[in-house]
Every structure is written in C-alpha cells, then in structure tokens.
Amino acid sequence: MEASGRQWIIPAMKFFLDTADLDEIQKYASMGLLDGVTTNPSLIAKTGKTREEIIPAICDIVDGPISAEVISVERAEMVREGLVLSEIHKNVTVKLPLTEDGLGACRELTAQNVKTNVTLCFTPVQALLAAKAGATFISPFIGRLDDLGDVGLEVIEDIREIYDNYSFKTEILVASIRSPQHVRLSAKIGADVCTVPPKVLGQLVKHPLTDIGLAAFLADHAKANQ
C-alpha cells in the first residue's frame, strides 16, 4: 500500500510454536510459518535433554525470538541467569515470571539490552506493570483463565486497549492457546503474537472441505487421463 509516495507496511500477526520438540519445530519452520518459539521447563523436560542443549538447537532452526525461562525466583539470581541465557544466542528472549522479583529483573535485563518475555500474566493491570518494566513481550494465559470460568480473550482486548492508549512497545504474546478459535479471535483483537502448540497449528491448516475438494479434483484428473 502506498500513500504520498511512501510505502506503508502493515504488520502481520506472528506465530510462535510452543514446544521444545525439534522435529515439530523443523516441520513448521520448513513451511515458513514460524516467527519464533516459546519453551518452558516442562516442555524441555519432555525432550529428555537439558535447556543448554535444546535452546541452541532451536536457534539453529528458527531465526526469531526463542524464549528460554529462568528457574530462579529471586531478582538477583534471575538477572544472573538471564544474562547467561542471553549469551547462548542473539535471539534468546529471557522468560520471567510476573512477580515483584520478575518485574525487577525485567527492568535490569532490559537496561542491558536483553529481550524479555514476562509470563504467567492473568490480568490487564499485570500486563500494564510488565510494559512499565520494559518487557519485550507479555504472555497472558487465556486458556487457563477459561478453565476457571473467565473469558481469557477479554483480557487480551483490555491489554490491547491499554497498550494502544499509551503507545507501549511491549508485544502481546497470547499464550495457553487451546483451539483455532483462540487464534482467530486473538488476530481480530490485534494481538501481536500467538504461541501455539503443534497440535493447534496443525488444526489451523486443516478443514474437511479442503480434503474433500482435493480428493474430488484428483479423482476427476484420474478419470480424464485413463
């Protein structure tokens, strides 16, 4: 799109894969669908490998933000651990919990030009605090809110409005996604990123009418060339 001789670039919502499974990451990266990857200690534990083994391997596959979570809970230790993680690769984003210590660590790491992802966010005001602390990404967990009977996507709507009101640069990274509907509605709201498990990303591709249509086309082609 051009206006007054200038080209306007409309940003697209980014897709991160929420896994530490290298085969799944390679699969979707080869399709050109991935902008980044999010991991956590639970996902890494499933691989049977260490964080120090998995994170560099993921960085070799995907050229984008790769979230690696600290396991420390005290501010000074989070900062120390975050700096070590950031040395693994330029794309490593240090994942921090939304606690007082986590926000303090976020501020210190941001001041040292380390990218951060503040996770386990459940309210718009928590997201406001993370943006004030300089977080690169905020990760609201909408599926877990839905599990409690809340409407997780309403939190995304509120965060989007708050961030736009004050022109915060922190990106909204929708997490704990359970279905293609979560992705569709997050995109309508204007979330910056959706991090999805491989199962949900696969569901986004598929539709029964696509399969039926393709089968019909192939059948017609076969008849025409008998």
N, C-alpha and C positions, 0 to 999 in steps of 0.2 A: 504494500500500500504506500502511495506517495502523496505528500501534501506539501505545497510551496517548495518544490524541488528537493525535499528531504524524504528519506525513506523511514517509515515508522515500522518498528519491529514489535509485533505482538507476541509476548512470551507465551509459551505453551506450558501446561502443567507437566511437571516432571514425574517420572516413575522411578522409584527405588524398589529393589527387591529385598524383602525382609527375611533373610536366610543367611546361613554360613555354608550352605551346600554348594561346593564348587561346580558340580555338574549342572545344577539348576541355574546358577549364575552364568556359566558359559553358554548354556542353551539360549537363554533370553538375551544375553548380550550379543550373541551372533545374529539375532533377529533385529538388532538395532533399537531395542525397546528400553534399555536401561540407561538411566542417568546417574545412578548411584546405588549403594547397598547399605542397609542397616543391619547391624548384628547386636546381640546381647550375650551375656554369659550362658544363658540357657541354650540359645541356638548354637553357639560354638561348642558347648559340651556334647551336643548330639553328633558332632563330626568325629569325636574321639581325638581331636588334635588340640593344640594349645592356641591361645589367642595370637601369640607371636608367630605361629606357623600359618594360621589362616589369614590374618589381615594382609600380609604382604602378597599372598597368593591371590586374594580378591583384587587388590590394587593392580596386579598384573593383567587382570581380565577387564576391569571396568575403569575407565578414565573419568571419574567423577567422585563426589563425596562418599567416603566409606566410613560409616560410624563404628567406632570402637569404644566400648563402655568401660569406664573405670570401675574398679571393685572397692576402692577406698570410700570411706564415708566422712572423713574429716577433711576440712578445707585444704590444709597444707599438703596432705597426702594426695588429695585429688589433683592438685596443681602439679605436684611432683610426677605423679603417674601420667597425667595428661601430657606433660612435656615429653616424657619418654615415648608415649604412643605417637605423638606428633612427629617424632623423628623417624618413624617407620617409613612414612611416605608423605609427600606433599598433599595428597588427597585425604589423609586421615582426618576425620572430624571426631573430636573427643565428646563422648556421650556422658552427660552428667545428670544426676537426679535433681528433681525440683525440690530441694531442701534449702535451708538457710546456708549451709556449707556449700551446697552445689551452686547456688547463685553467686556466692562469694568467689568460688573457684572459677566460675564462668567469667566474672569480671576480670580476674587476674590473667586468665588464659587469653581472653580477648585482647587485653592490653599488650600481650606478647604475640599478637597476630596468629593465634591458634584458633582454628574453626571449632565451634562448639554446637552440640545438639542437646538441648535441655529436655529431658524425657520424663515420663510419668506425670504429665500435665492433665488436670481434670477440670479446671475452671478458667474462665476468661481472665480473671484477675491474676491467677498464677502466670498465665501467658504474658500479661502486661508486665509483671515483675521480671520475667525472663528477658523480655525485649529491653527493659531498662538496664538489665545487667549486661546487655550486648550480645545475647545469644545469636548465633548464625541461623539456627533452626529451633523451633519449638515443636515438640511432639505431643499433641493431645491424643489420648487413647479413647477413641469413640466407641469401640466395641465393648470395652469394659464398663463404660457408662451405660450403654444399652442393657448390659447384663443386670444392672441394678435398677432398671426401670426408667432411667433418664433417657433423654434424646441426645446422643452424642453429637449429632450434626448441628444442633442448636449452639453448642459450644464453639464449633468452627465458624458459624455465622457471626457470633459475637466477637470472636477474636479477629476475624477479617475486618469487621467494622471498626473495632478499637485501633487496630494497626493502621488502617487507612486514615482514621481521624488524625493521627499523629505522625504519619509517614514513617513508621518504624520500618527498618530494613530486614528485621528478623523474618525468615520464611516459615510459613505454616506447613508443617510436615504431618499430614494426617496419618495416625498410626492405629494399631489394633483394628485393622480393616477386616471385615468378615465376609463381604459379599460384593459383587459388581455394583449393587445399588449404592453402597457406600462410596465407591469410586465415582459413579455418575453424579451423585448429589454433591460430593466434595468439589468436583470440577465446576458444577453450576454455581456453587458458592464463590469459587475463585481461590481455592486453596492452591498453594504454590507447588506442593509435592504430595503424592500419595505413596506410602511404602506398603507394599502388598506381599503377602506370602505367595509362593509359586502357585499354589492351588487356585487362588483368586485370579492371578494374572492369566492362568490358563483358561479360566472361565470367561474372562473378558474377550478372548479370541473366538470362543465357540458360540454357535447358535444352531439349533436343529434345522432351521430352514436353509442355512448355508450348506449343511451336509446333504440335505435332500436335493437342493438345487444342483450341487456339484455332481451328485450321483446321476441325476437326470441328464445333465449335459454330457457326461461320459458315456451313458447308455446310448444316447442319440448319436454320438460320434461313432461308437462301435457299430451301430446299425448301418450308418451311412457308408462305412468303409468295409462292410462284409463283402 
